[in-house]
Amino acid sequence: MNLDKRCIVIGAGVAGAACAHVLADRGWQVKLLDMAKEPCAAASAVPVGVVSCHASPDDNPLSQLTRAGLQATVAFAKQHLIEGQDWSACGVLERRLSDSSHAKKPWQEPEQDSVWFSHVQLARPEQLHQAGLSDELSHDLWQPQGAWIKPLALVRALLSNDDILFMGSHEVESMQKSPATGEWQLRLKNHSSITNMGSSHTYATETAPHVVIATGAQTPDFLNQVLYEPDMGLHPIAGQVSWGLQDPSADLPKFAVNGHGSFVAHVPTTDGLAWYTGSTFDRHQSHLVATDEAHARNQQRLSELLPTVAETLAKQWSEAAHIQAWTGVRCASVNRLPKLGPLDEQRLQGLHMLSGLGSRGLTLALLCAQVVADRMEDKAPALSQALLKAMQCELPQT
């Protein structure tokens, strides 16, 4: 039986854009819906993010997934993004601070036949010195394939396919299976019809045999209020990034630094180069108001992550007008792995999900979108069965 390759993807952040891209690249006709007027709103609107893998001596599922995700994202960036403007293959220094669980498990330099050989190395003294750090008793790691990426540039590149129709300002009010056709029917509220005279929403219906839910932090509410299904334990994590324009004379690392928070500098903006640090992690919170208290937490984290850099930026931090903020809400799962694939192949046939990427959306979205597409096309994803099982969507029985 021929597969009907029409799909509606709900959510135009990094995850939804990745799903739309992968499907369109395989010959699908995709409609991409979002409540926002333009793609890459909500958590995906963070100005810049670090792309790296989770290094663990036991090569746990998160390590396996992020290692493969890093390769997929960097390969796409090399082909579609502008180096030095949209992204930078600068490498990532991973701090393994003395109070972290990582520091208790010393990293052994991998052999050439190890899966880690090209991904993670012990940081060299010159890399540590560039970050203003001592090389004595250091457990820090160097990820040569790590990078920073601007999410907006990534999403625009992902959506540059004529087989993707973006429909902004559309909210899914309800959806159900048509008894006659077996297709999903989505009732949409169009928010773009608001005028100076007030709200005058219009409504429309879209249908497709396949739907992918990629609604980020809105996923629990979407499952509850639109599908009347439980939320699978997904929860919001609010975060604030602190950033400022860079003093040309400031000696800041040329590479990204990750660990207890993160730090990225030399990022081009319309007003000059900028640095970014954070984010805060406020679990089970969904507030979007920037606060001085969150700035203070980011500054404290930076002083632990990169003491010399924090000292260099201290004067700028003391002048509140020179520090800016971005706030957003991410969606995470209990086991820190994405939730993806079919929701319920018996009751909800044709309905898939990609959510729970947490703060690793840039690293994982493309790889996870490929897995979702493989499942939709009844192909075997290039991941272990154990890893796929750890990420599968399991709606609690009601």
Summary of the structure (lengths in Angstrom):
residues: 398
radius of gyration: 21.6
end to end distance: 33.4
largest distance: 70.2
contacts: 1319
relative contact order: 0.19
helix: 29%
strand: 28%
